[in-house]
Amino acid sequence: MGQVKIPSPPKNVPLHLKIKLTVAALLPTKYSGQLKLAQSLEESVRAIQENRSLYYLVYFPIRRPIPILTGIWLNNQEYCSAPPALGIIVTSIFLEHILLPPRILLISKNEGNKDNMVPSFEAFLLSNPCRFSLTLPLEKEQSATDLQFPSNNDTTFDISDGSINTCCQRISNGNNTLVTSKNVKTSTDQWPWMAIILVMRNKLDLQCVGSLITNKHVITVAHCIKMYNVTVPIHTMLVSLGRYHIRDWNEIESVNREVEEYRLHPDFKDDFKNPTADGDLAIIILKDSVNFSPFIRPVCLWSGSDDLEDVIGSTGYAVVWGHEDLINPYLDKPRLIRMTIMSQEDCLRSNSVFVSLTSNRTFCASSKDGNGPCNGDSGSGLLIRKNDGSYFLRGIVSRSIRDEIKMSCDFTQYVVYVDIAKYLDWIRLHITA
């Protein structure tokens, strides 16, 4: 808590006090603090009339790190300014308070004059929404309404009637073979559509992952945003793109974006007792669009037949950061995994649990390497390579089965994916609106 002192404030005029705080963190809740009179309204007005100092209390939204006072204004005149907090993420908080001057009360003739009559006054607390900014990396601003198209003859994909977006159909080979072993390292520009979705709690935590599908939309699973009837507040979410080293905030090619809104599929059921992958889909809309580069480009949505029979037995490729170690649940660098798409019959026969987890709009896939998605990998895309060498997004990691004995990911069981091909109309509706 802090205090603001105004020596001998002016009389008989509204007192509009405004302060600005900055803190090198995201706020965990919508509460952005409070600015209020240190004394009662009566005592505060009396202090003004007697030319004494007026005091305000400032309640901080978080205890650590301590917010820094960077500006004080009284009646639109600046009295104090200081440098903002330093950090990768800096939240700006504006708090305001208005104290109106006393109003003369009309006294009835029958009441006569009264001693110690306290004049009427009003006080208003104004709490403006806080906003946070990202100080690294610096990049050129771009209009949120403009779509950017990288010049590459291999990357044009029609996403809607007459509207063309660009997507990355071909994966950069980097310096390594595509897939050769259980734990395959990836290169920095090999999967440029990967999005890390972070949520601010006591610190920034990896919530799940997603795939960039336009310069302003990321597709992921709905349970990344709503689970156990608890919805993640928009202002605590951050989407990071162009990332390779998940713990390195100084990656030159990476950018971070606040979330403007999200859309959950209407068929999503947040049912703890009977979870299902059906309808487990969400589209995140970024506040500001991103510039495309070799490190940031959208993935191609599935095209062609949506019949699952056509891709049974196909190999899907996914990039994941999750790790089965509960102490260190995430790897520093992503790894590439191979999954085989299975028939619905094989999936349902393998474990009775899949009866409720799956639907005709999901599919199962098995690990080819004794490995698979794990902690924090919900929302990761599964891509299928077509005959011409291009890659298209077919599935999104939704549900998996845990090994109750080891209390870790059970890679012997199938993983359930949302079948993107069954939701293309809904997706296009929300990215072209």
MIVEXTI-931376 format. One record per residue (C-alpha): residue number from 1; residue in three letters; x, y, z; chain. Coordinates in nm, 2 decimals. Each point is the difference from the previous one (the first is absolute). Layout:
REM residues N
- n  res  xx  yy  zz  chain
- NUM  Ala  X  Y  Z  A $
...
This chain:
REM residues 433
- n  res  xx  yy  zz  chain
- 1  Met  0.00  0.00  0.00  A $
- 2  Gly  0.12  0.35  -0.08  A $
- 3  Gln  -0.11  0.36  0.09  A $
- 4  Val  -0.04  0.32  -0.20  A $
- 5  Lys  0.01  0.34  0.18  A $
- 6  Ile  -0.15  0.32  -0.15  A $
- 7  Pro  0.11  0.30  0.20  A $
- 8  Ser  -0.27  0.28  0.03  A $
- 9  Pro  -0.22  -0.12  -0.29  A $
- 10  Pro  -0.22  0.27  -0.17  A $
- 11  Lys  -0.34  0.07  0.15  A $
- 12  Asn  -0.35  -0.01  -0.16  A $
- 13  Val  0.12  -0.18  -0.32  A $
- 14  Pro  -0.02  -0.37  -0.09  A $
- 15  Leu  0.32  -0.19  0.09  A $
- 16  His  0.08  -0.25  -0.27  A $
- 17  Leu  0.30  -0.21  0.11  A $
- 18  Lys  0.15  -0.24  -0.25  A $
- 19  Ile  0.31  -0.22  0.05  A $
- 20  Lys  0.19  -0.24  -0.22  A $
- 21  Leu  0.17  -0.31  0.13  A $
- 22  Thr  0.22  -0.24  -0.20  A $
- 23  Val  0.10  -0.35  0.10  A $
- 24  Ala  0.22  -0.25  -0.17  A $
- 25  Ala  -0.26  -0.28  0.00  A $
- 26  Leu  -0.34  -0.10  -0.12  A $
- 27  Leu  -0.28  0.03  0.25  A $
- 28  Pro  -0.14  -0.33  0.11  A $
- 29  Thr  -0.36  0.13  0.03  A $
- 30  Lys  -0.22  0.29  -0.13  A $
- 31  Tyr  0.07  0.19  0.32  A $
- 32  Ser  0.23  0.29  -0.09  A $
- 33  Gly  0.02  0.18  0.34  A $
- 34  Gln  -0.19  0.29  0.16  A $
- 35  Leu  0.05  0.37  0.07  A $
- 36  Lys  -0.21  0.13  0.30  A $
- 37  Leu  0.00  0.27  0.26  A $
- 38  Ala  0.21  -0.08  0.31  A $
- 39  Gln  -0.25  0.17  0.22  A $
- 40  Ser  -0.38  0.01  0.00  A $
- 41  Leu  -0.18  0.22  -0.24  A $
- 42  Glu  -0.09  0.24  0.28  A $
- 43  Glu  0.36  0.03  0.13  A $
- 44  Ser  0.14  0.03  -0.35  A $
- 45  Val  -0.23  0.29  -0.09  A $
- 46  Arg  0.07  0.17  0.34  A $
- 47  Ala  0.38  -0.03  -0.08  A $
- 48  Ile  -0.06  0.18  -0.33  A $
- 49  Gln  -0.19  0.28  0.17  A $
- 50  Glu  0.27  0.04  0.26  A $
- 51  Asn  0.28  0.01  -0.25  A $
- 52  Arg  0.15  -0.33  0.13  A $
- 53  Ser  0.15  -0.28  -0.22  A $
- 54  Leu  -0.23  -0.25  -0.16  A $
- 55  Tyr  0.11  -0.37  0.01  A $
- 56  Tyr  -0.08  -0.29  -0.23  A $
- 57  Leu  0.07  -0.37  0.04  A $
- 58  Val  0.12  -0.21  -0.29  A $
- 59  Tyr  -0.08  -0.37  0.01  A $
- 60  Phe  0.23  -0.20  -0.22  A $
- 61  Pro  -0.14  -0.30  -0.21  A $
- 62  Ile  0.29  -0.22  0.09  A $
- 63  Arg  0.27  -0.01  0.28  A $
- 64  Arg  0.29  -0.12  -0.21  A $
- 65  Pro  0.15  0.16  -0.20  A $
- 66  Ile  -0.10  0.34  0.15  A $
- 67  Pro  -0.16  0.23  -0.25  A $
- 68  Ile  0.20  0.32  -0.09  A $
- 69  Leu  -0.17  0.34  0.01  A $
- 70  Thr  0.06  0.16  -0.34  A $
- 71  Gly  -0.24  0.29  -0.01  A $
- 72  Ile  -0.23  0.22  0.21  A $
- 73  Trp  -0.26  0.24  -0.14  A $
- 74  Leu  -0.23  0.24  0.19  A $
- 75  Asn  -0.28  0.16  -0.21  A $
- 76  Asn  0.19  -0.10  -0.32  A $
- 77  Gln  0.32  0.17  0.11  A $
- 78  Glu  0.30  -0.23  0.04  A $
- 79  Tyr  0.19  0.03  0.33  A $
- 80  Cys  0.22  -0.30  -0.01  A $
- 81  Ser  0.16  -0.23  -0.26  A $
- 82  Ala  0.25  -0.28  0.02  A $
- 83  Pro  0.14  -0.28  -0.23  A $
- 84  Pro  -0.22  -0.31  -0.03  A $
- 85  Ala  0.08  -0.34  0.13  A $
- 86  Leu  0.25  -0.21  -0.20  A $
- 87  Gly  -0.08  -0.35  -0.12  A $
- 88  Ile  -0.10  -0.21  -0.29  A $
- 89  Ile  -0.37  0.05  0.09  A $
- 90  Val  -0.10  0.33  0.16  A $
- 91  Thr  -0.35  0.07  0.12  A $
- 92  Ser  -0.13  0.36  0.01  A $
- 93  Ile  -0.27  0.07  0.26  A $
- 94  Phe  -0.20  0.32  0.02  A $
- 95  Leu  -0.19  0.09  0.31  A $
- 96  Glu  -0.23  0.30  0.05  A $
- 97  His  -0.20  0.17  0.27  A $
- 98  Ile  -0.24  0.30  -0.03  A $
- 99  Leu  -0.10  0.21  0.30  A $
- 100  Leu  -0.27  0.25  -0.08  A $
- 101  Pro  -0.02  0.33  0.20  A $
- 102  Pro  -0.25  0.05  0.28  A $
- 103  Arg  -0.35  0.10  -0.10  A $
- 104  Ile  -0.20  0.25  0.21  A $
- 105  Leu  -0.30  -0.16  0.16  A $
- 106  Leu  -0.34  0.17  -0.02  A $
- 107  Ile  -0.13  0.02  0.36  A $
- 108  Ser  -0.37  0.01  0.07  A $
- 109  Lys  -0.13  0.30  0.19  A $
- 110  Asn  -0.15  -0.22  0.26  A $
- 111  Glu  0.35  -0.15  0.07  A $
- 112  Gly  0.17  0.33  0.05  A $
- 113  Asn  0.38  0.01  0.00  A $
- 114  Lys  0.20  -0.30  0.12  A $
- 115  Asp  0.35  0.01  0.14  A $
- 116  Asn  0.26  -0.24  -0.13  A $
- 117  Met  -0.19  -0.06  -0.32  A $
- 118  Val  0.22  -0.22  -0.22  A $
- 119  Pro  -0.03  0.10  -0.37  A $
- 120  Ser  -0.10  -0.27  -0.25  A $
- 121  Phe  0.27  -0.14  -0.23  A $
- 122  Glu  0.06  -0.29  -0.22  A $
- 123  Ala  0.30  -0.22  -0.07  A $
- 124  Phe  0.05  -0.23  -0.30  A $
- 125  Leu  0.25  -0.28  -0.04  A $
- 126  Leu  0.10  -0.06  -0.36  A $
- 127  Ser  0.19  -0.32  -0.07  A $
- 128  Asn  0.11  -0.01  -0.37  A $
- 129  Pro  0.09  -0.34  -0.15  A $
- 130  Cys  0.37  -0.07  0.02  A $
- 131  Arg  0.20  -0.09  -0.30  A $
- 132  Phe  0.33  -0.16  -0.05  A $
- 133  Ser  0.26  0.05  -0.26  A $
- 134  Leu  0.29  -0.22  -0.12  A $
- 135  Thr  0.33  0.17  -0.01  A $
- 136  Leu  0.19  -0.28  -0.19  A $
- 137  Pro  0.04  -0.04  -0.29  A $
- 138  Leu  -0.05  0.33  -0.18  A $
- 139  Glu  -0.17  -0.03  -0.33  A $
- 140  Lys  -0.17  0.22  -0.25  A $
- 141  Glu  -0.37  0.07  0.07  A $
- 142  Gln  -0.26  -0.14  -0.24  A $
- 143  Ser  -0.36  0.07  -0.05  A $
- 144  Ala  -0.22  -0.26  0.17  A $
- 145  Thr  -0.22  -0.02  -0.31  A $
- 146  Asp  0.26  -0.05  -0.26  A $
- 147  Leu  0.09  -0.35  -0.10  A $
- 148  Gln  0.36  -0.06  -0.11  A $
- 149  Phe  0.10  -0.24  -0.26  A $
- 150  Pro  0.36  -0.14  -0.02  A $
- 151  Ser  0.13  -0.04  -0.35  A $
- 152  Asn  0.04  -0.38  -0.05  A $
- 153  Asn  -0.15  -0.18  -0.29  A $
- 154  Asp  -0.06  -0.31  0.21  A $
- 155  Thr  -0.21  0.16  0.27  A $
- 156  Thr  -0.33  0.12  -0.14  A $
- 157  Phe  -0.31  -0.16  0.14  A $
- 158  Asp  -0.36  0.10  -0.06  A $
- 159  Ile  -0.17  0.02  0.34  A $
- 160  Ser  -0.34  0.15  -0.10  A $
- 161  Asp  -0.20  0.12  -0.30  A $
- 162  Gly  0.22  0.26  -0.16  A $
- 163  Ser  0.22  0.05  0.31  A $
- 164  Ile  0.36  -0.13  -0.03  A $
- 165  Asn  0.22  -0.04  0.30  A $
- 166  Thr  0.36  -0.13  -0.01  A $
- 167  Cys  0.11  -0.31  0.18  A $
- 168  Cys  0.32  -0.20  0.03  A $
- 169  Gln  -0.04  -0.32  -0.20  A $
- 170  Arg  0.36  -0.11  0.00  A $
- 171  Ile  0.21  -0.05  0.30  A $
- 172  Ser  0.36  0.14  0.01  A $
- 173  Asn  0.24  -0.29  0.01  A $
- 174  Gly  0.24  0.19  0.23  A $
- 175  Asn  0.32  -0.20  0.06  A $
- 176  Asn  -0.17  -0.32  0.10  A $
- 177  Thr  -0.19  -0.28  -0.16  A $
- 178  Leu  -0.38  0.02  0.05  A $
- 179  Val  -0.05  -0.29  0.23  A $
- 180  Thr  0.25  -0.27  0.08  A $
- 181  Ser  -0.03  -0.09  0.37  A $
- 182  Lys  -0.20  0.02  0.32  A $
- 183  Asn  0.10  0.35  0.10  A $
- 184  Val  0.06  0.21  -0.31  A $
- 185  Lys  0.12  0.35  0.04  A $
- 186  Thr  -0.15  0.27  -0.21  A $
- 187  Ser  0.15  0.31  -0.16  A $
- 188  Thr  -0.11  0.35  0.09  A $
- 189  Asp  -0.19  0.07  -0.32  A $
- 190  Gln  -0.13  -0.35  -0.06  A $
- 191  Trp  -0.35  0.04  0.15  A $
- 192  Pro  -0.08  0.38  -0.02  A $
- 193  Trp  -0.37  -0.04  0.08  A $
- 194  Met  0.06  -0.13  0.35  A $
- 195  Ala  -0.16  0.23  0.27  A $
- 196  Ile  0.07  -0.02  0.37  A $
- 197  Ile  -0.30  0.10  0.21  A $
- 198  Leu  0.10  0.13  0.34  A $
- 199  Val  -0.21  0.10  0.31  A $
- 200  Met  0.10  0.23  0.28  A $
- 201  Arg  -0.04  -0.15  0.34  A $
- 202  Asn  0.28  0.06  0.25  A $
- 203  Lys  0.22  0.00  -0.31  A $
- 204  Leu  -0.05  -0.06  -0.37  A $
- 205  Asp  -0.09  -0.37  -0.04  A $
- 206  Leu  -0.03  -0.20  -0.32  A $
- 207  Gln  -0.37  -0.08  -0.03  A $
- 208  Cys  0.00  -0.18  -0.33  A $
- 209  Val  0.11  0.04  -0.36  A $
- 210  Gly  -0.18  0.10  -0.33  A $
- 211  Ser  0.06  0.06  -0.36  A $
- 212  Leu  0.00  0.33  -0.18  A $
- 213  Ile  -0.26  -0.01  -0.29  A $
- 214  Thr  0.00  0.37  -0.10  A $
- 215  Asn  0.20  0.30  0.11  A $
- 216  Lys  -0.25  0.06  0.28  A $
- 217  His  -0.15  -0.34  0.08  A $
- 218  Val  0.13  -0.30  0.19  A $
- 219  Ile  -0.19  -0.33  0.02  A $
- 220  Thr  0.02  -0.22  0.31  A $
- 221  Val  -0.22  -0.22  0.22  A $
- 222  Ala  -0.29  0.15  0.20  A $
- 223  His  0.11  -0.17  0.33  A $
- 224  Cys  0.31  0.22  -0.02  A $
- 225  Ile  -0.23  0.29  0.08  A $
- 226  Lys  -0.28  -0.16  0.20  A $
- 227  Met  0.04  -0.30  0.23  A $
- 228  Tyr  -0.20  -0.12  0.30  A $
- 229  Asn  -0.24  0.29  -0.06  A $
- 230  Val  0.28  0.26  0.05  A $
- 231  Thr  0.08  0.23  -0.29  A $
- 232  Val  0.34  0.16  -0.04  A $
- 233  Pro  -0.03  0.38  0.02  A $
- 234  Ile  0.10  0.16  -0.33  A $
- 235  His  0.22  0.26  0.16  A $
- 236  Thr  0.22  -0.27  0.15  A $
- 237  Met  0.07  -0.17  -0.33  A $
- 238  Leu  0.30  0.05  -0.23  A $
- 239  Val  0.08  -0.17  -0.33  A $
- 240  Ser  0.37  -0.03  -0.10  A $
- 241  Leu  0.10  -0.07  -0.36  A $
- 242  Gly  0.33  -0.07  -0.17  A $
- 243  Arg  0.12  -0.18  0.31  A $
- 244  Tyr  0.26  -0.28  0.01  A $
- 245  His  0.16  0.02  0.34  A $
- 246  Ile  -0.30  0.01  0.23  A $
- 247  Arg  0.19  0.16  0.29  A $
- 248  Asp  0.18  0.26  -0.21  A $
- 249  Trp  -0.20  0.32  -0.01  A $
- 250  Asn  0.28  0.17  -0.19  A $
- 251  Glu  -0.05  -0.20  -0.32  A $
- 252  Ile  0.04  0.26  -0.28  A $
- 253  Glu  -0.25  -0.14  -0.24  A $
- 254  Ser  -0.28  -0.06  0.26  A $
- 255  Val  -0.30  0.23  0.07  A $
- 256  Asn  -0.26  0.01  0.27  A $
- 257  Arg  -0.36  0.09  -0.03  A $
- 258  Glu  -0.28  0.08  0.23  A $
- 259  Val  -0.34  -0.17  -0.05  A $
- 260  Glu  -0.29  0.21  -0.12  A $
- 261  Glu  -0.26  -0.28  0.02  A $
- 262  Tyr  -0.06  -0.37  -0.05  A $
- 263  Arg  -0.27  -0.21  -0.15  A $
- 264  Leu  -0.09  -0.34  0.14  A $
- 265  His  -0.18  -0.25  -0.22  A $
- 266  Pro  -0.36  -0.01  0.10  A $
- 267  Asp  0.01  -0.38  0.03  A $
- 268  Phe  0.28  0.00  0.26  A $
- 269  Lys  -0.11  -0.17  0.32  A $
- 270  Asp  0.20  0.09  0.31  A $
- 271  Asp  -0.11  -0.32  0.19  A $
- 272  Phe  0.25  -0.12  0.26  A $
- 273  Lys  -0.18  -0.33  0.05  A $
- 274  Asn  -0.05  -0.08  -0.37  A $
- 275  Pro  0.28  0.18  -0.20  A $
- 276  Thr  -0.01  -0.02  -0.38  A $
- 277  Ala  0.22  0.13  -0.28  A $
- 278  Asp  -0.31  0.08  -0.21  A $
- 279  Gly  -0.03  0.37  -0.05  A $
- 280  Asp  0.32  0.06  0.19  A $
- 281  Leu  0.11  0.29  -0.22  A $
- 282  Ala  0.07  0.37  0.05  A $
- 283  Ile  0.13  0.29  -0.21  A $
- 284  Ile  0.20  0.27  0.18  A $
- 285  Ile  -0.01  0.35  -0.16  A $
- 286  Leu  0.31  0.20  0.06  A $
- 287  Lys  -0.02  0.37  0.09  A $
- 288  Asp  0.26  0.09  -0.26  A $
- 289  Ser  0.08  -0.19  -0.32  A $
- 290  Val  0.35  -0.14  -0.05  A $
- 291  Asn  0.24  0.06  -0.29  A $
- 292  Phe  0.09  -0.32  -0.19  A $
- 293  Ser  0.36  -0.11  -0.01  A $
- 294  Pro  0.20  -0.32  -0.05  A $
- 295  Phe  -0.07  -0.06  0.37  A $
- 296  Ile  -0.37  0.10  0.02  A $
- 297  Arg  -0.24  -0.13  -0.27  A $
- 298  Pro  -0.34  -0.16  0.02  A $
- 299  Val  -0.06  -0.37  -0.05  A $
- 300  Cys  -0.22  -0.12  -0.29  A $
- 301  Leu  -0.34  -0.12  0.10  A $
- 302  Trp  -0.11  -0.34  -0.13  A $
- 303  Ser  -0.12  -0.01  -0.36  A $
- 304  Gly  -0.17  -0.27  -0.19  A $
- 305  Ser  -0.21  -0.29  0.13  A $
- 306  Asp  -0.10  0.00  0.36  A $
- 307  Asp  -0.06  -0.38  0.00  A $
- 308  Leu  0.22  -0.16  0.28  A $
- 309  Glu  0.03  -0.32  -0.20  A $
- 310  Asp  0.22  0.18  -0.25  A $
- 311  Val  0.27  0.07  0.26  A $
- 312  Ile  -0.01  -0.31  0.22  A $
- 313  Gly  0.35  -0.14  0.02  A $
- 314  Ser  0.15  0.34  -0.10  A $
- 315  Thr  0.29  0.14  0.20  A $
- 316  Gly  -0.07  0.33  0.18  A $
- 317  Tyr  0.28  0.23  0.13  A $
- 318  Ala  -0.03  0.22  0.31  A $
- 319  Val  0.24  0.23  0.18  A $
- 320  Val  -0.03  -0.01  0.38  A $
- 321  Trp  0.17  0.15  0.31  A $
- 322  Gly  -0.16  -0.22  0.25  A $
- 323  His  0.20  -0.25  0.21  A $
- 324  Glu  -0.11  -0.29  0.23  A $
- 325  Asp  0.22  0.13  0.28  A $
- 326  Leu  -0.23  0.16  0.26  A $
- 327  Ile  0.28  0.21  0.15  A $
- 328  Asn  0.11  0.13  -0.34  A $
- 329  Pro  -0.32  -0.03  -0.21  A $
- 330  Tyr  0.13  0.19  -0.30  A $
- 331  Leu  0.30  -0.03  -0.22  A $
- 332  Asp  0.21  0.31  -0.09  A $
- 333  Lys  -0.02  -0.08  -0.37  A $
- 334  Pro  -0.29  -0.17  -0.19  A $
- 335  Arg  0.03  -0.35  -0.13  A $
- 336  Leu  -0.16  -0.17  -0.30  A $
- 337  Ile  -0.22  -0.30  0.04  A $
- 338  Arg  -0.16  -0.24  -0.24  A $
- 339  Met  -0.36  -0.13  0.04  A $
- 340  Thr  -0.19  -0.26  -0.20  A $
- 341  Ile  -0.37  0.08  -0.06  A $
- 342  Met  -0.22  -0.30  0.11  A $
- 343  Ser  -0.35  -0.11  -0.10  A $
- 344  Gln  -0.28  0.08  0.24  A $
- 345  Glu  -0.06  -0.38  0.05  A $
- 346  Asp  0.36  -0.06  0.11  A $
- 347  Cys  -0.02  0.30  0.23  A $
- 348  Leu  -0.32  -0.11  0.17  A $
- 349  Arg  0.12  -0.36  0.03  A $
- 350  Ser  0.32  0.10  0.17  A $
- 351  Asn  -0.15  0.16  0.31  A $
- 352  Ser  -0.36  0.05  0.11  A $
- 353  Val  0.09  0.35  0.12  A $
- 354  Phe  0.01  0.11  -0.37  A $
- 355  Val  -0.37  -0.06  -0.04  A $
- 356  Ser  -0.08  0.32  0.18  A $
- 357  Leu  0.31  0.19  -0.10  A $
- 358  Thr  -0.06  -0.03  -0.38  A $
- 359  Ser  -0.26  0.08  -0.25  A $
- 360  Asn  -0.04  0.00  -0.38  A $
- 361  Arg  0.18  0.33  0.00  A $
- 362  Thr  0.32  -0.13  0.18  A $
- 363  Phe  0.26  -0.25  -0.08  A $
- 364  Cys  0.26  -0.20  0.19  A $
- 365  Ala  0.37  -0.03  -0.08  A $
- 366  Ser  0.27  -0.22  0.15  A $
- 367  Ser  0.36  0.07  0.06  A $
- 368  Lys  0.26  -0.13  -0.24  A $
- 369  Asp  0.29  0.07  0.22  A $
- 370  Gly  -0.12  -0.10  0.35  A $
- 371  Asn  -0.05  0.37  0.05  A $
- 372  Gly  -0.28  0.26  -0.03  A $
- 373  Pro  -0.17  0.31  0.12  A $
- 374  Cys  0.03  0.06  0.38  A $
- 375  Asn  -0.03  0.28  0.25  A $
- 376  Gly  -0.11  0.33  -0.15  A $
- 377  Asp  -0.03  -0.14  -0.36  A $
- 378  Ser  -0.37  0.04  -0.02  A $
- 379  Gly  -0.08  0.19  -0.32  A $
- 380  Ser  0.31  -0.11  -0.19  A $
- 381  Gly  -0.07  -0.06  -0.37  A $
- 382  Leu  0.04  -0.33  -0.18  A $
- 383  Leu  0.11  0.05  -0.36  A $
- 384  Ile  -0.03  -0.25  -0.29  A $
- 385  Arg  0.24  0.01  -0.29  A $
- 386  Lys  -0.16  -0.02  -0.34  A $
- 387  Asn  0.14  -0.16  -0.31  A $
- 388  Asp  0.14  0.33  -0.13  A $
- 389  Gly  0.20  0.05  0.32  A $
- 390  Ser  -0.23  0.26  0.15  A $
- 391  Tyr  -0.13  -0.01  0.36  A $
- 392  Phe  -0.35  0.07  0.12  A $
- 393  Leu  -0.16  0.02  0.34  A $
- 394  Arg  -0.23  -0.29  0.06  A $
- 395  Gly  -0.03  -0.04  0.38  A $
- 396  Ile  0.05  0.17  0.33  A $
- 397  Val  0.10  -0.18  0.32  A $
- 398  Ser  -0.29  -0.02  0.23  A $
- 399  Arg  0.00  -0.30  0.24  A $
- 400  Ser  0.23  -0.27  0.12  A $
- 401  Ile  0.01  -0.27  0.27  A $
- 402  Arg  0.23  0.03  0.30  A $
- 403  Asp  0.19  -0.29  0.15  A $
- 404  Glu  -0.14  -0.01  0.35  A $
- 405  Ile  0.28  -0.20  0.14  A $
- 406  Lys  0.29  0.21  -0.13  A $
- 407  Met  -0.22  0.32  0.02  A $
- 408  Ser  0.13  0.10  -0.34  A $
- 409  Cys  -0.10  0.00  -0.37  A $
- 410  Asp  -0.08  -0.35  -0.13  A $
- 411  Phe  0.15  -0.02  -0.34  A $
- 412  Thr  -0.13  -0.36  -0.05  A $
- 413  Gln  -0.35  0.15  -0.03  A $
- 414  Tyr  -0.15  0.18  -0.30  A $
- 415  Val  -0.03  0.38  0.00  A $
- 416  Val  -0.33  0.16  -0.10  A $
- 417  Tyr  0.01  0.28  -0.25  A $
- 418  Val  -0.27  0.25  -0.11  A $
- 419  Asp  -0.05  -0.06  -0.37  A $
- 420  Ile  0.05  0.34  -0.16  A $
- 421  Ala  -0.15  -0.12  -0.33  A $
- 422  Lys  -0.34  -0.03  0.17  A $
- 423  Tyr  0.00  0.36  0.13  A $
- 424  Leu  0.13  0.20  -0.30  A $
- 425  Asp  -0.33  0.19  -0.05  A $
- 426  Trp  0.00  0.12  0.36  A $
- 427  Ile  0.37  0.09  -0.01  A $
- 428  Arg  -0.03  0.20  -0.32  A $
- 429  Leu  -0.31  0.18  0.13  A $
- 430  His  0.20  0.14  0.29  A $
- 431  Ile  0.32  0.09  -0.17  A $
- 432  Thr  -0.16  0.18  -0.29  A $
- 433  Ala  -0.27  0.19  0.20  A $
